[in-house]
Amino acid sequence: MELYSEKRKTIRVDTRLRVNCRKNGVFFSDFARDICVDGIKVETPALLGKDMMVELSFYLPDETDPIIVKGRVAWSGVEEHTNFNTVLGIQFEDLSETHRLQLLNFIENRNSSAS
């Protein structure tokens, strides 16, 4: 695998959220590296190819209900600072308006506290 170049379209914030993934009945749990309202970057030993569909669930801090969303692997690659683990860029496919607003609030709070 080679290092990827990232083209960000929306504001992302660094995070460390546990993300549960399900693909064809196979379940795995890994950590998000960053998140935006369009998708999430997950570091994982799982090898998933481009355009594969997954179901994700994760909790934002201070929320009691999980965000459950389908996603499509938009890219996969390797980042040197992750000890060469696989990193997946997963684009959300069916994010509800409620969850979108929760994510926007989370991102705005993280962005303003980082400034």
C-alpha positions as CSV (number, residue, x, y, z in Angstrom):
1,M,0.0,0.0,0.0
2,E,1.1,3.6,-0.5
3,L,0.6,6.7,1.4
4,Y,-2.6,8.6,0.3
5,S,-3.1,12.3,-0.3
6,E,-6.2,13.7,1.4
7,K,-8.6,16.2,-0.1
8,R,-10.8,17.6,2.6
9,K,-14.2,19.0,1.6
10,T,-15.6,19.8,5.0
11,I,-14.2,20.8,8.4
12,R,-12.8,17.8,10.2
13,V,-11.7,17.5,13.8
14,D,-9.2,15.1,15.4
15,T,-10.8,12.7,17.7
16,R,-10.4,9.3,19.3
17,L,-13.8,7.7,19.3
18,R,-14.4,3.9,19.4
19,V,-16.2,2.9,16.2
20,N,-18.0,-0.4,15.9
21,C,-18.1,-1.7,12.3
22,R,-20.1,-4.5,10.8
23,K,-19.5,-5.9,7.3
24,N,-21.5,-9.0,6.1
25,G,-22.0,-10.2,9.6
26,V,-18.4,-9.7,10.6
27,F,-18.0,-7.3,13.5
28,F,-14.8,-5.3,14.4
29,S,-14.1,-2.3,16.7
30,D,-11.4,0.3,16.1
31,F,-10.7,4.0,16.7
32,A,-11.6,7.0,14.6
33,R,-8.8,9.4,13.9
34,D,-10.9,12.3,12.7
35,I,-14.5,13.0,11.9
36,C,-16.7,15.4,9.9
37,V,-20.4,15.5,8.9
38,D,-19.5,13.7,5.7
39,G,-17.5,10.8,7.1
40,I,-14.9,9.4,9.4
41,K,-11.3,8.2,9.3
42,V,-10.8,4.9,11.0
43,E,-7.5,3.2,11.9
44,T,-7.9,-0.6,11.6
45,P,-6.1,-3.8,10.8
46,A,-9.2,-4.8,8.7
47,L,-8.6,-4.8,5.0
48,L,-11.6,-3.3,3.3
49,G,-11.6,-2.3,-0.4
50,K,-12.8,0.9,-2.0
51,D,-16.6,1.2,-2.3
52,M,-17.3,-1.6,0.3
53,M,-20.3,-0.8,2.4
54,V,-20.2,-1.0,6.2
55,E,-22.5,-0.2,9.1
56,L,-20.9,2.0,11.8
57,S,-22.0,2.8,15.3
58,F,-20.3,5.2,17.7
59,Y,-21.0,7.5,20.6
60,L,-20.1,11.1,20.7
61,P,-19.0,12.4,24.1
62,D,-21.9,13.3,26.4
63,E,-24.4,11.6,24.2
64,T,-26.4,8.6,25.5
65,D,-27.6,7.2,22.1
66,P,-25.2,5.9,19.4
67,I,-24.9,7.3,16.0
68,I,-25.7,4.4,13.6
69,V,-25.0,5.0,10.0
70,K,-24.1,3.1,6.8
71,G,-20.9,4.1,5.1
72,R,-18.9,3.5,2.0
73,V,-15.1,3.1,2.0
74,A,-14.0,6.1,-0.1
75,W,-10.3,5.3,0.2
76,S,-7.9,3.2,2.1
77,G,-4.2,3.7,2.7
78,V,-1.4,3.7,5.2
79,E,-0.2,6.5,7.4
80,E,3.4,6.4,8.6
81,H,2.5,7.8,12.1
82,T,0.1,4.8,12.7
83,N,2.9,2.3,12.5
84,F,1.8,1.6,9.0
85,N,-1.7,0.4,10.0
86,T,-4.5,0.6,7.4
87,V,-6.5,3.8,7.6
88,L,-10.0,3.9,6.0
89,G,-11.9,7.0,4.9
90,I,-15.5,6.1,5.2
91,Q,-18.2,8.4,3.7
92,F,-21.5,8.4,5.5
93,E,-24.4,7.3,3.2
94,D,-27.6,7.7,5.3
95,L,-26.8,10.0,8.2
96,S,-30.1,11.2,9.7
97,E,-30.7,15.0,10.2
98,T,-30.6,14.5,14.0
99,H,-27.2,12.8,13.8
100,R,-25.9,15.4,11.4
101,L,-26.8,18.2,13.8
102,Q,-25.2,16.3,16.7
103,L,-22.0,15.9,14.6
104,L,-22.0,19.6,13.7
105,N,-22.4,20.6,17.3
106,F,-19.5,18.2,18.3
107,I,-17.3,19.6,15.5
108,E,-18.1,23.2,16.4
109,N,-17.3,22.6,20.1
110,R,-14.0,20.8,19.3
111,N,-13.0,23.5,16.8
112,S,-13.7,26.4,19.2
113,S,-11.9,24.7,22.1
114,A,-8.8,24.1,19.8
115,S,-8.6,27.8,18.8
